[in-house]
Amino acid sequence: MTEIDVLKIKEIAINLAKSVEGFEKRDFLAAIHLGKEPRIKVLRGFRGIGKTTALLQMMSGVENRRAIYFSMDHPYVEKFRIYDLGKEFVKVGYTTLLIDEVHYCTNWEKDTKALYDEFPGIDIVVSGSAPLAFTEERRYEIIEVEPMSLREFSSLKGKKIPATESWSNIDDTLSFLAFNNWLYEYFDEYMTGGAFPIYFTYKDKTLSALYSSIRKSIREDAPFFNRVDGEMLRGMERMLALVASSPPGEFSVNSMSKHLELTKYKTYEIVRLLEAMKILRIVVPFGRGAKLVRGEPKLLFYHPALRTAVCDAVGIKPDKGALREDLAVFSFKQRGWHVFTIKGMKKSPDYIIEKGERRIVIEIGGPGKKRTQLRDFKFETIVLTERQLIPLAFY
């Protein structure tokens, strides 16, 4: 076997770390606690969300624990197994292994388990660009790396103010915006890519970079998984174009299968994969039953910037109502709410959200939306205006 050149890999890591010097750290880094069980941490999230940057920042920020970064898609590193690399680094005194693009190694779970068992004094932090590669496992701690909130985006731009709950009341919203009127400009940037850290590198080319990440996720990451064939890969891109160019709820999974000329089984599989890759989101109807059995789910984009990126690539303007719903559902979910659609009513409101004992009926919309659509509901109701979306995203 070729001897592992530890110094060569260290030099590669140092050169890569220079590229992120001066970058502010994402909030999710505070959730990574080294030296505590489970000692294998898995960073799971969409491409361009900041996982590689976080690992490189950890390499130079880990105190009293020698850390080394390496990526399994590097031409030199890919020649070796994770187990052999890890063992060699432990031999020379490293106690934290930061392993990127781990899904390129088919035996990554077996190798990390072996290192975990053999060396009880080390921590292993892994990440990759295919979130669905990482299944829940007792010895792993899954850390979801999400698009930024408007608050985190503003903080990285130098405006640090606390999160707000003013979204639920229009008067509180107006007061919040009056004291922070700079947020209107930041909100526009946020909606067109600012939720993703690559915005700070690509600026006005962020939408193109996001679309490139989407295509790479489909063409390079999805083939890692069983039962994905060429027909399904083509179907994924076509599905995204259809969903991006349509109002929310326009397509059901059944009608989508007809447009894509695919079987219902393959269409459901495509939806599940795109949801697992955090590109699309499934919102199911309120009620009991299995996730895709209660009725037709609503297909949204995981974040509105992804819809805008797809629309920009195909040369159309995104539906404003769709962008509002993408953002509202994303923000509610990040705030810890369970979100459901409402079926079976004529002109029903958009969503029911639940957290603990609290349940709210939500109507999202522009100036044409009326409270009359909510009058048949006995519990709390809110018509969420466009202005209220700003503090909603400021969590």
N, C-alpha and C positions, 0 to 999 in steps of 0.2 A: 504493500500500500504506500502511496505517496506520503511523505512526511508533511505534517501540517506546520506551516510557517506562521507561528503565533505573531511574530513581529510584523509580518506583512499584513495580516488581518487587522492588527492594532493600528497600523499606519493608514489603512483604508478607512477605518472608523474615525480616526482623528481628522482626516481630510474632509470626510462627510460632515462631521460635527461643526467644522468651520462655516459650512454653508447655512447653519441655523443660528449662528451667534447673533445675539441682539434680538432674537424672536421672543416675544412674550410667551409665557407658559399657559397652556390651556387649563381650564378649571378641573378637568377630569384627573389631572396628575395628582391632585390632592387626595384622590381616592385610592391611590396605589401605596400600600403599606408593606414595605419590604421587611423580611425577618419574621413575618407572621404567617400562620397557616390560613388558607392553602398557599404553598410556596410557588405554585405555578399560576401566574396571572396571564389572562388572555385579553388582549385589546381587540375588540370586534367593532368594525365600522366600515363605512363606504370609502372608496378611494379618495384621496385628497382631503381627508378629514383631519389629518394631523398626527397619525399614528407613528410614522417614521420620525417626524420631528420630535415627538415626545420621547421616543426611545433614545435618540441622540442627545436630547437634553438630559435625560436620566443618566447617561453615561458619565457626563461631567458634573452632575449634580448629586450623585450618590455619596453621602458622607460616611467615612469609615468602612465602606464596603467597595472593594475593587470591582468595577463593572466593565464589561466589554460588549460592544455592539457588532453584530454581523448579520448580513442578509442572505437568505438562501437562494436568491436569484442572481447573486454576484458570480461572474464567470469563474473566479478562483474558488470561492467558498462552495459553490454548488457541487464540486467534485467530492465533497466529504459528507458523511452522515452527521446529523446533529449530535448523536451520542459521542462520536469520536472527537468532534470539535469541542464539545462541552468538557469531556474528560481531560483533554489537553490543556484547556484554559484553567480548570480547577487545579491541575498539577502545578501550574506556575503561580497560583495564588489568587485567581479571580473567584469572587463569591457571588456575583450577579451576572447572569447571562441574558442579554437583550437580543432576541432573535426575531428578525423581520422577515416578511414574506414566507412564513413558515409553511404555508400550504403547498409550496413548491417541492417540499420533501414529503413523499408519500408515507414515510414511517415516523412522522414528527411526534405523534402521540405515544408510540412505543418508545421512541428515543428519550423524550422528555420524562416519561414515567421512570425509565431506567436511571436517568440522572437524578431524579427526585428521590428514588429509593436508595441509590448508592451513596449520595452525598447530602446528608441531612442538613448541612450548614449553608447550602446555596439557595438562591432565589432564581427563578426563571420567568422572564416576561417575554411573551411571544405575541406577534401580531401578523396580520396578513390582509390582503385586499379582497378576500372572499369570505364575508362574515358567516355564510352558511356552512363553511368548512368546520366551524368550531361548535361541536355539540356540547350540551351540558354534561359535566363530569364532576364527580365528587371532589377530586383533587385539584380542580381548576377553580379559580375565581374569575368569572367573566366580567369585564369592565366594558360597558357599552360606550363607544366613542361617537357622540352625536354631533350633528351640525350645531353651531353656536346659537345661543339665544341672542336677542338684540342687546341685552345687557352685557354679555360677554364680548360681543363684537364692539360695542361702544367702549368698553374697558380697554380692549386692545388698541383702540384708536386714541386713548388717553382721557376719555370721559368716564370717570369712575363714580357712579352713584348707585345706591342700593336698589334691589329688586322692588317691584311695586305690585299691589293687589288692586289697583284702581280701575282695572279693566271692566269690572262688573257693574260699575255705575258711571253713567255718562258725565255727571257733574264732577266726579272725582277724576275722570279721565281728562276733562277739559282743564282742570286745575293742574294736573300733572304735566300736561303738554305746555301750558302757559309758562310754567317754571323751567321747562326744558325744551324750548321751541327748536333747538338744534336737532332734535330727534327726527323731525320730518326729513331732513337731508340724509341722516344716517339710516333711516328706515328705507328710503329708496335704494341706497347702496346695499343694505342688508338683503332686500328682496331680489336683487339682481346678482347675487353671488356672495355677498358679504358674510353669510352664515358659514361659509367654508373657508378655512385658513388660506387656501390657495389664492384667495382674493388679494391678499397682501403682496403676492408675487406677481400675479397676472393683471390686476387692476381691470382695465376696460376689456381685456381679453378673457376674463374669468368665465363667461358663459361658454365660450369655445373650449376652454380647458375642462369645464364640467362635462360638456357633451363628450369630449374625448375620454374622460374617466368612465362615463356611462358605457360607451362602446367597448372600452377595454374590459370593464366588468363583465359584459356579455360575451365578448369574443375570447378573452383570455382566462377569466375566472370560472365562468359557468361550465366550460368543458371539463373541469376537474371533477364534476359530480356525475354520478351514475344516471343513465337514462336520458342524457341530454344529447340530442343529435343535431345535425345541420338544419333540419326543418324547424326545430324548436328555437335555435339561435336566430334564424331569420324571423321567426314569429315574434320573438322578444322585441326586436327593433321596430317591427311593424306595429306591435301592440302599443309601444310607448308613443309612437307618432299619432295613433288613433286617440289614445287617452289624452295626450297633450293638446290636441286640437279640438277637444269636445268639452261641453259643459259637464259638471259633475253629475254622475248618474245616467249619462247618455248611453253608456254601454254596460250591459250585464255580461257576466262570464259566458252565458249561453249565446247571446248575440255576437259577442266578440269571436267566439269559435267559428261562426258563420263568415264573418268578415275576413278572418285569417285563413279560412278554409282548412282548419285543423280540427281534430277530434276534440270533444269536450274534455277528455282525460288530459290531452297534451296542453290544452288551454289552461286548465286548472293547475297543471304542473308549472307552466310558464308564470302564472300569477304568483304561485308560491315562491318560485325562485326569485322573481323580481322583488317580492316583499322581503325575502330573506336577505337580499343584497341591499336592502334599504333604498330602493329606487321607487317602487310603488308601495302603496299602503292599502290594506283591505279594511274597510269599516263595515262591520256586520250589523244587521238589524237588532234592535232591542228585543230581548226575550230569551227563552231557554233553548238548549239544544247545541249540537256540535257547531263549530265555527262556520263551516260552509254548508250547513244543512238548514239553518233557520230561515233562509230566504236569500235572495240575491244580494250580495255585498256591494258596497259602493267602492269604486276604484278611484283613488286619489294618488297624487305624487307624495312621496315621503316628505319632501320640503318644496315650497313653491319655486325656489331657484332651479330645481331640477326640471320642472315643467317649462320654465322660461328658457332654460338651456336647450331643451328639445325643440321648442317652438322656434327659437332663434336659428337652430340648425336647419330646420325645414322651411324657414322663411315665412312664418305666420306670427300673428300677435296672440299671446295667450289670453284666454277668457278671464276677465277680471274676477268674476264670481268664483271661478275655479281656484284662482290664486288665493282669494280670501279664505276659501274652505281648506285648501292645503295648509295655509299658515295657522288657521284657528285649530284644526285638528292636531297638527304638529305641536303647537304650544300647549294645548290642553293635555296631551299625552305626556309631554315633558314636565308639566306641573303635577303629574300624578293622577289625572282624571282618567276614568274609563269612558270611552266615547262610542256611541252607537247611533245608527241611523234610525228613523221612524218609518215603519211601513204600514200600509193598509188604510191610510187616511188621505183624502183629497186635499191637495195643497198643504201637506203636513210640514211642520217645521223641519229644520235641517238635521238636528242632532239632539240626543239626550246624553248628558254627561253625569257621571256619578263619582263621588269620592266619599268613602265612609257612609254616613247616614244622609248625606246631602245629595239631592238630585235636581238638576236644572235642565229645562228645555231651552235649547238655543236656536235662534234664527239668525243666520249670518247674512248681511246684505248691505246694499247701498241704500240710497234714499227712498226707493220704492217699496221697501219691506215695511209691513204694518203689524201692529200687535194683534190684529184680529185673527191672524193665523195661530195665535197662542191661546185664545180665550177659552178653548175647551179643556185646557190642562189645569188641574187643581193645584199642582205644586209650582215652585219658583220658575219664572220664565224671564228670558233676557233676549231682546233684539240687539245683537252685537253690531254696532256701526263700524265703519272703516277706521274711524279715529280710535275706537276701543281696541282694535287689533294691535296698535302700537304698544300700549302698556301690557296687553296680553302676552306679547312676545318678549317683554322685559322682565323675565323671571330670573 
